[in-house]
Amino acid sequence: MNDHTLKKQQRSYPILDLHDTFLRRTSLNNTNLENTNLAGTILIGADLRGLLNLTTKQIAEAVIDEQTILPIEIAKVI
């Protein structure tokens, strides 16, 4: 494997900044939220079950309500 091939295999994804975004009743199925800023993001009623790399810290910084559907592994902690 040469350096060119290795560089092609290593993908770099931009950091998504969704702070203060209004995403009410939104499905973000299969969206990778690694390193995403969700501070102040309104996720009221959003279905978050299909998100990838979502953390409890991100949820703690976002605005959610009882209608927000959290992934099972995060719902157990919050």
N, C-alpha and C positions, 0 to 999 in steps of 0.2 A: 504494500500500500504506500503510495507516495504522498507528499505533502498536499498536493492539489486534491487528491481523492479524500483525504482526511478533512480538509477544510470544507468540502462539499457536504460531508456527512454531518458536521457540527453545525446545527442550525441555531441561529440567534434570533430570538423573537423580541420585538420591541415591548417595552413595558407599557401596559395599558393604564391610562390615568382616567378613571371614571369618577373622581371626587366631585361631589355636588351635582351629580347627574340624576335625573328623574327616570327610573326604570320600573315604574309601577306595572304590576300584572304582566311581567315580561318573562319569557322562557329563554334562558341562555344555554340551552342544552349543548353539551360538549365544548363549551368555551373554556379555554385555559386561562385561569386567573392568577397564575404564578406571578408574584411581584406587582399585582395590580393594586392601585390606590383606590379604595372604596370609601374613604373618609367622607361622610356626609351624603353618600349616595343613597337615594330613596329607593328602597327595594320592597315597598309595601305591596303585599299580595304577589310578589314575584315567586316563580317556581325555580328554586336553586338546586334541585336534586341532581341535575345533570352536569353541574360545573366540575371542572377539573382543578385541583390544587387550591381550593378555597380553604381559608384558615379561619379559626375562631377569632383571631385578631381583626381580620377584615370584616367579619360580621359585627364585631363589637363596635367598629368605627362607622358602620352603615346604619341607616334608619330602616328598621323592620317592624312588623306588627304581627298579630296572631294569625293573619292570613298568609304571611310569608311562609313558603314551604322550604324547610331546610333539609340538607342531606342528613341522613340518619346519624352518621358519625359526629356531626356538629350539633344536631338537636339533642343528643345525649349529654353533651357537655354544657350547653347553655341553659 
